Each structure stands twice: as C-alpha cells, then as structure tokens.
Amino acid sequence: MLIIRLQRVGRTNDPNYRLVVLDSKRAAKSGNFLEILGSYDPRKKRVALKNEQIKSWLLKGAQVSDTAHNLLVNAKIIESAKINVVKPPKKAAAAEAPKVT
C-alpha cells in the first residue's frame, strides 16, 4: 500500500519535514521513499508542494496520512474537510486505577 506522509528531517529543535510517498510494507521508518513530493517548515509556515506529482500518486491509489491530508487541504489540492489529528485524552487508564485509602 502506498502512503503519502511527512518524514522528519533537520536538526534537534529545528524540525523540517518532507512530504514523501512510500510503500508502507517496505519502508516504515527506514527512509526508503519512492519520491519527494514537497517540504514543510512548521516554524516559518512554509509549504512547497509538487501539485502534479501529488495528484498522480493520489490517482494511483496512495493513501494520505492525517497531517499530510490537512496540508493538502490548505494548499487546495484536496477538496475535503480537515481531519482532527489531536487524540482525545485517555480516561480509561485513570478510571481503572484503584484508589488507595
């Protein structure tokens, strides 16, 4: 399965991300990607994307991660609603802990 996701590059405390397409079974975190589709600098709010390549990979059936989906919505490449990427806090762990008296 092909996935379009962000890959972190850069130094400590200076994150930069590449938007890459990769095969999920072959390159989970090894860095073996098929193509670089753009870059994202969250500190300076810079986004550089290759629109035609992104559209061609989407037509080939590539899935998009949640954060990458939101970047593509902002760039008007995908016409969809944004996805909430913030996970709700886990309340089950706090409820299961017995109170000691």
Secondary structure, DSSP 8 states (H G I E B T S, - for coil): -EEEEEEEEEETTEEEEEEEEEETTT-SSS---SEEEEEEETTTTEEEE-HHHHHHHHHTT-EE-HHHHHHHHHTTSS-S-----S-----HHHHHS----
